[in-house]
Amino acid sequence: MGLPMARRLAGAGFEVWGLDVRPVNDFGKFAPRMVTDPATFAARVDVVISVVRDRRQTLDMCFDVQGIFTVETAPTTLIVSSTLSPRILEELRPRLPAGTHLVDAPMSGAPYRAADGTLTFMVGGEDAVIDTLMPAFQAMGREVHRLGELGTGMTCKVVNNFVGATGVLAVRRALRSAQALGLDRNRLLAVMRSSSGATWYGDNIANIDWAPQGYAPNNTIGILEKDILSYLDAICDGDFDNVPAFETALLDGLRELSPLDLKFDDGQDP
């Protein structure tokens, strides 16, 4: 997600630099804008948009490995756009340098929507700070929802992704059932798009690059698992001993997904 977001910002005239643990050559034409040294990166940018995978990577980037907020010349604003439990903000706030602005702005969409600049952002934080960031959000997204104080963006996102993950699992199970019952799966998807079975995943399945994945801890279905765990961390206040039965079944269902073998009506693989 970070690379197409960076391209949209650069295309809108922002000066953009990237930092990643992956080799610079992985970033194609954007490679000249990638910085390999965290301290150099921190000195070059005022605003950091973090789109790393999880809590551990967020803490590593900010403080513990790359440590871009521990150097002498640190960025002045951190925008956390990863899907994380809002409880992480309690860890970030006291460790950031005094005066550093913190905004939570997770986004919804997929890489194809990041490339199109049509992401949906859910933003929490101080109004005056968000005002200055709006041109950047608008360069990357079609809708920017300003939800209130710090933490409201992440809260909205984990609840949203809980619904999204149930849709993914429901569609995948419906496709499996259709195949078992002899119903053409493409016909089913077409009907669902215009009826009560409509879902974001089912409606856009041909455009979602990870749509056919089975579960693996490090792929996007694995990220859905992480998102549900972030949701549970928020609603259970970190106590995972009494997870509701529905959420337990959802996690089990995601972990049981096998790769989807489906060609679409246009003859293209997903």
C-alpha positions in Angstrom: 0.0 0.0 0.0 2.8 2.4 0.8 4.3 2.5 -2.7 1.2 3.6 -4.6 0.3 6.0 -1.8 3.8 7.6 -2.2 3.4 7.8 -5.9 0.0 9.6 -5.5 1.7 12.1 -3.2 4.6 12.7 -5.5 2.2 13.1 -8.5 0.4 15.8 -6.5 3.6 17.7 -6.0 4.7 16.6 -2.5 8.3 15.9 -1.8 8.2 12.3 -0.9 10.9 10.0 0.5 10.5 6.3 1.5 12.0 4.0 4.0 11.6 0.3 4.0 13.4 -2.9 5.1 13.1 -4.3 1.6 15.9 -3.7 -1.0 15.7 -0.4 -2.8 15.5 -2.2 -6.2 12.1 -3.6 -5.1 10.6 -0.2 -5.7 11.1 0.2 -9.4 11.0 3.8 -10.7 10.5 5.1 -7.1 13.8 3.6 -6.0 15.7 6.9 -6.3 13.4 8.3 -3.6 14.0 5.4 -1.2 16.4 6.1 1.7 18.4 3.3 3.3 19.6 5.0 6.5 16.8 5.7 9.1 18.6 8.8 10.5 19.0 10.3 7.0 15.3 9.6 6.3 14.3 11.2 9.6 16.2 14.3 8.9 14.7 14.7 5.4 11.0 14.5 6.3 8.7 16.5 8.5 5.7 14.1 8.3 5.9 10.3 8.4 3.0 8.2 7.2 3.4 4.7 8.7 1.9 1.8 6.8 3.9 -1.0 8.3 2.1 -4.3 9.1 1.6 -4.5 12.9 2.3 -3.2 16.4 5.8 -4.6 16.6 6.9 -3.2 13.3 5.4 0.2 14.3 7.4 0.3 17.5 10.6 -0.9 15.7 10.2 1.8 13.1 9.6 4.6 15.6 11.9 3.6 18.5 13.5 0.2 18.7 15.2 -0.7 15.4 15.0 2.0 12.8 14.3 4.5 15.6 13.4 7.4 13.4 11.8 9.3 16.3 14.9 8.8 18.6 17.4 10.7 16.5 18.5 14.3 17.0 16.5 15.6 14.0 13.2 13.7 14.2 10.1 14.3 12.1 7.5 16.6 13.6 4.4 14.6 12.7 3.5 10.8 12.8 0.5 9.6 10.9 -0.3 6.0 11.7 -2.1 4.5 8.7 -1.7 0.9 9.7 -4.7 -1.1 10.9 -3.9 -1.5 14.6 -5.7 -1.6 17.9 -6.2 2.0 19.2 -4.5 0.8 22.4 -1.1 1.3 20.6 -1.5 5.0 20.8 -1.0 4.7 24.6 2.4 3.3 23.8 3.4 5.8 21.1 2.3 9.0 22.7 4.7 9.1 25.7 7.7 7.8 23.7 7.5 10.4 20.9 9.6 13.6 21.3 7.8 16.5 23.0 5.8 18.5 20.6 5.5 15.8 18.0 2.0 15.6 16.5 0.3 12.2 16.4 -2.6 11.4 14.1 -4.3 8.0 13.5 -5.5 7.7 9.9 -5.9 4.1 8.8 -7.3 3.7 5.3 -9.6 1.2 3.6 -9.3 -0.1 0.1 -6.7 -2.2 -1.7 -3.6 -1.6 -3.7 -5.7 -0.8 -6.8 -7.5 1.9 -4.9 -4.3 3.3 -3.5 -3.0 3.5 -7.1 -6.2 5.3 -8.2 -6.1 7.7 -5.3 -9.5 6.5 -4.1 -8.7 5.3 -0.6 -11.0 5.9 2.3 -9.3 7.5 5.4 -10.6 7.3 8.9 -8.8 10.1 10.9 -8.5 11.0 14.5 -6.5 13.8 16.1 -6.3 17.5 16.7 -8.3 19.5 14.2 -5.6 22.1 13.6 -3.1 19.4 12.8 -5.5 17.5 10.5 -6.3 20.8 8.7 -2.6 21.0 7.6 -2.6 17.4 6.5 -5.8 17.4 4.4 -4.2 18.1 1.1 -2.1 15.0 1.5 -5.1 12.9 2.5 -7.0 14.2 -0.5 -4.2 13.4 -2.9 -4.4 9.7 -1.7 -8.1 9.3 -1.0 -11.5 9.9 -2.3 -13.1 10.1 1.2 -11.6 11.5 4.3 -13.7 11.0 7.4 -12.7 13.2 10.4 -14.0 11.2 13.3 -12.8 13.1 16.4 -10.1 12.9 18.9 -7.0 10.7 18.7 -7.9 7.0 18.5 -11.3 7.4 16.8 -9.7 6.6 13.4 -8.2 3.3 14.5 -11.4 2.4 16.5 -13.5 2.9 13.4 -11.0 1.0 11.2 -10.8 -2.1 13.3 -14.7 -2.2 13.6 -14.9 -1.7 9.8 -12.4 -4.4 9.1 -14.2 -6.8 11.4 -17.2 -6.4 9.1 -15.0 -6.7 6.0 -13.4 -9.9 7.2 -16.8 -11.5 7.9 -17.6 -10.6 4.2 -14.5 -12.2 2.9 -15.2 -15.4 4.8 -18.9 -15.4 3.9 -18.1 -14.9 0.1 -15.5 -17.6 0.1 -17.8 -20.1 1.8 -20.6 -19.1 -0.5 -18.4 -19.8 -3.5 -17.4 -23.2 -2.1 -21.0 -24.0 -1.5 -22.0 -22.9 -5.1 -19.3 -25.2 -6.5 -20.5 -28.1 -4.4 -24.1 -27.5 -5.5 -23.3 -27.2 -9.2 -24.0 -23.5 -9.5 -21.7 -21.3 -11.7 -19.7 -19.2 -9.3 -19.4 -16.2 -11.7 -23.2 -16.2 -12.1 -23.5 -16.2 -8.3 -21.1 -13.3 -7.9 -23.0 -11.3 -10.6 -26.3 -11.9 -8.8 -24.9 -11.0 -5.4 -23.5 -7.7 -6.8 -27.1 -6.5 -7.5 -28.9 -8.1 -4.5 -28.8 -8.6 -0.8 -25.5 -10.6 -1.1 -23.5 -7.6 -2.1 -20.2 -7.1 -0.2 -17.1 -5.1 -0.9 -15.0 -8.3 -1.4 -17.5 -10.0 -3.6 -18.3 -6.9 -5.6 -14.6 -6.2 -6.3 -13.1 -9.7 -6.3 -11.7 -9.4 -9.9 -9.8 -6.3 -8.9 -8.4 -7.4 -5.5 -4.9 -8.8 -6.1 -5.1 -10.9 -2.9 -8.6 -12.2 -3.5 -7.6 -15.8 -4.4 -5.2 -16.3 -1.5 -5.5 -19.0 1.0 -4.4 -18.4 4.6 -0.7 -17.9 5.4 0.6 -15.9 8.3 2.5 -13.5 6.1 0.0 -12.8 3.3 -3.1 -10.6 3.1 -5.4 -13.2 4.5 -3.0 -13.3 7.4 -3.3 -9.6 7.7 -7.1 -10.0 8.0 -6.3 -12.3 11.0 -4.1 -9.6 12.4 -6.9 -7.1 11.9 -9.4 -9.2 13.8 -6.9 -9.6 16.6 -6.5 -5.8 16.7 -10.3 -5.5 16.9 -10.4 -8.0 19.8 -7.5 -6.2 21.5 -9.6 -3.0 21.4 -13.0 -4.5 22.5 -11.5 -6.9 25.1 -9.0 -4.3 26.5 -6.1 -6.7 25.8 -7.8 -9.7 27.6 -8.0 -12.6 25.1 -9.2 -15.2 27.6 -12.9 -14.5 26.9 -13.1 -14.0 23.2 -16.8 -14.2 22.0 -17.8 -17.3 20.1 -18.5 -15.5 16.8 -15.1 -13.9 16.7 -13.4 -17.2 17.5 -15.3 -18.9 14.7 -14.3 -16.1 12.3 -10.6 -16.5 13.1 -10.9 -20.2 12.7 -12.6 -19.8 9.3 -10.0 -17.4 8.0 -7.2 -19.7 9.1 -8.9 -22.6 7.2 -9.1 -20.8 3.9 -7.4 -22.5 1.0 -6.4 -20.8 -2.3 -9.4 -19.9 -4.5 -9.4 -21.4 -8.0 -11.7 -19.2 -10.0 -11.5 -17.5 -13.4 -13.7 -14.5 -14.1 -16.0 -13.9 -17.0 -13.4 -11.8 -18.8 -11.1 -14.8 -18.9 -8.6 -13.2 -16.6 -7.2 -14.7 -13.5 -7.9 -12.8 -10.3 
